[in-house]
Amino acid sequence: MQPSDVFANTTNEITYRLITAEDIDTVMDIERKAHSHPWRRSSFEDCLQGRQKCWLAIVNNEIRGYIVVAHGGGDAELLNVVVAPTWQRKGLGRQMLEHAVKAVETHADMLFLEVRVSNHRAIELYSAEGFFEVGHRKNYYPTVNGHEDALLMARQL
Ligand SMILES: CC(C)(COP(=O)(O)OP(=O)(O)OC[C@H]1O[C@@H](n2cnc3c(N)ncnc32)[C@H](O)[C@@H]1OP(=O)(O)O)[C@@H](O)C(=O)NCCC(=O)NCCS
């Protein structure tokens, strides 16, 4: 872990810190409530090894959201972003995205992501924050009764 990884940045009342093993139960609870196809626990455990970084957004000692990013070879990837359902549409998603951009912009020139084509609110957020469409992956995500495409988006850092 680099010194910058333990730096806790406070913007208004939001404090950011990296996930620890003790946070995973809470994060999994939010993940299951927020996503139709939640990540497995092992994906968050991978974040403890440092291959990808899961930043928690804490308000009043409560985990209200998290954002997972990885970087390497001059590019960065946004792997997951979730705001706990009761705290959505209050600006936290946008602020977490800004935090993640700051965390990777000295390591990468471009930030990429994949999103379900049906996830209009996430696509709205990404478009408003400077991401543009760079492609599609056909039948990339499972749905309850089949598959749906992924939209690939990117933002210059
Ligand atoms: C996508 C998500 C992270 C957005 O977080 P949020 O805190 O609710 O978003 P914000 O309040 O910061 O909204 C920022 C912008 O996103 C867009 N947006 C967010 N929610 C929206 C909604 N329900 N409908 C339309 N646009 C929406 C808007 O452009 C909004 O800006 P505005 O409020 O000025 O109109 C949140 O909805 C979420 O956790 N969803 C479930 C998990 C998920 O789908 N993650 C993305 C995986 S790729």
The ligand as an SDF file (V2000), in Angstrom:
LIG
                    3D

 48 50  0  0  0  0  0  0  0  0999 V2000
  -25.5840    5.2750  -10.6920 C   0  0  0  0  0  0  0  0  0  0  0  0
  -25.4880    5.7710   -9.2490 C   0  0  0  0  0  0  0  0  0  0  0  0
  -24.1060    5.4420   -8.6790 C   0  0  0  0  0  0  0  0  0  0  0  0
  -25.6580    7.3090   -9.2440 C   0  0  0  0  0  0  0  0  0  0  0  0
  -25.4570    7.7780   -7.9200 O   0  0  0  0  0  0  0  0  0  0  0  0
  -26.3500    8.9550   -7.3090 P   0  0  0  0  0  0  0  0  0  0  0  0
  -25.7260    9.4000   -6.0390 O   0  0  0  0  0  0  0  0  0  0  0  0
  -27.7630    8.4940   -7.2330 O   0  0  0  0  0  0  0  0  0  0  0  0
  -26.2210   10.0680   -8.4380 O   0  0  0  0  0  0  0  0  0  0  0  0
  -26.1450   11.6550   -8.2270 P   0  0  0  0  0  0  0  0  0  0  0  0
  -27.1760   12.0860   -7.2610 O   0  0  0  0  0  0  0  0  0  0  0  0
  -24.7320   12.0510   -7.9680 O   0  0  0  0  0  0  0  0  0  0  0  0
  -26.5980   12.1380   -9.6780 O   0  0  0  0  0  0  0  0  0  0  0  0
  -25.6660   12.6240  -10.6160 C   0  0  0  0  0  0  0  0  0  0  0  0
  -26.3080   12.6140  -11.9830 C   0  0  0  0  0  0  0  0  0  0  0  0
  -26.5700   11.2690  -12.4020 O   0  0  0  0  0  0  0  0  0  0  0  0
  -27.8050   11.2380  -13.1580 C   0  0  0  0  0  0  0  0  0  0  0  0
  -28.7870   10.4480  -12.3920 N   0  0  0  0  0  0  0  0  0  0  0  0
  -28.6400    9.9050  -11.1650 C   0  0  0  0  0  0  0  0  0  0  0  0
  -29.7670    9.2400  -10.8160 N   0  0  0  0  0  0  0  0  0  0  0  0
  -30.6170    9.3710  -11.8380 C   0  0  0  0  0  0  0  0  0  0  0  0
  -31.9440    8.9030  -12.0930 C   0  0  0  0  0  0  0  0  0  0  0  0
  -32.5990    8.1420  -11.1800 N   0  0  0  0  0  0  0  0  0  0  0  0
  -32.5280    9.2250  -13.2670 N   0  0  0  0  0  0  0  0  0  0  0  0
  -31.8850    9.9550  -14.1820 C   0  0  0  0  0  0  0  0  0  0  0  0
  -30.6140   10.4530  -13.9980 N   0  0  0  0  0  0  0  0  0  0  0  0
  -30.0100   10.1390  -12.8530 C   0  0  0  0  0  0  0  0  0  0  0  0
  -28.2410   12.6740  -13.3020 C   0  0  0  0  0  0  0  0  0  0  0  0
  -27.5980   13.2120  -14.4510 O   0  0  0  0  0  0  0  0  0  0  0  0
  -27.6720   13.2920  -12.0410 C   0  0  0  0  0  0  0  0  0  0  0  0
  -27.4980   14.6830  -12.1150 O   0  0  0  0  0  0  0  0  0  0  0  0
  -28.6940   15.6770  -11.6230 P   0  0  0  0  0  0  0  0  0  0  0  0
  -29.1520   15.1870  -10.2670 O   0  0  0  0  0  0  0  0  0  0  0  0
  -28.0170   17.0120  -11.5750 O   0  0  0  0  0  0  0  0  0  0  0  0
  -29.7780   15.5520  -12.6700 O   0  0  0  0  0  0  0  0  0  0  0  0
  -26.6210    5.1710   -8.3730 C   0  0  0  0  0  0  0  0  0  0  0  0
  -27.8520    5.3560   -9.0310 O   0  0  0  0  0  0  0  0  0  0  0  0
  -26.4510    3.6870   -8.0760 C   0  0  0  0  0  0  0  0  0  0  0  0
  -25.7850    3.3090   -7.1030 O   0  0  0  0  0  0  0  0  0  0  0  0
  -27.0590    2.8170   -8.8900 N   0  0  0  0  0  0  0  0  0  0  0  0
  -27.0220    1.3580   -8.6780 C   0  0  0  0  0  0  0  0  0  0  0  0
  -25.6580    0.7760   -9.0040 C   0  0  0  0  0  0  0  0  0  0  0  0
  -25.2730    1.0620  -10.4450 C   0  0  0  0  0  0  0  0  0  0  0  0
  -26.0560    0.9070  -11.3720 O   0  0  0  0  0  0  0  0  0  0  0  0
  -24.0060    1.4780  -10.6270 N   0  0  0  0  0  0  0  0  0  0  0  0
  -23.4260    1.7440  -11.9270 C   0  0  0  0  0  0  0  0  0  0  0  0
  -22.8180    0.4850  -12.4550 C   0  0  0  0  0  0  0  0  0  0  0  0
  -21.9760    0.7770  -14.0060 S   0  0  0  0  0  0  0  0  0  0  0  0
  1  2  1  0
  2  3  1  0
  2  4  1  0
  2 36  1  0
  4  5  1  0
  5  6  1  0
  6  7  2  0
  6  8  1  0
  6  9  1  0
  9 10  1  0
 10 11  2  0
 10 12  1  0
 10 13  1  0
 13 14  1  0
 14 15  1  0
 15 16  1  0
 15 30  1  0
 16 17  1  0
 17 18  1  0
 17 28  1  0
 18 19  1  0
 18 27  1  0
 19 20  2  0
 20 21  1  0
 21 22  1  0
 21 27  2  0
 22 23  1  0
 22 24  2  0
 24 25  1  0
 25 26  2  0
 26 27  1  0
 28 29  1  0
 28 30  1  0
 30 31  1  0
 31 32  1  0
 32 33  2  0
 32 34  1  0
 32 35  1  0
 36 37  1  0
 36 38  1  0
 38 39  2  0
 38 40  1  0
 40 41  1  0
 41 42  1  0
 42 43  1  0
 43 44  2  0
 43 45  1  0
 45 46  1  0
 46 47  1  0
 47 48  1  0
M  END
$$$$
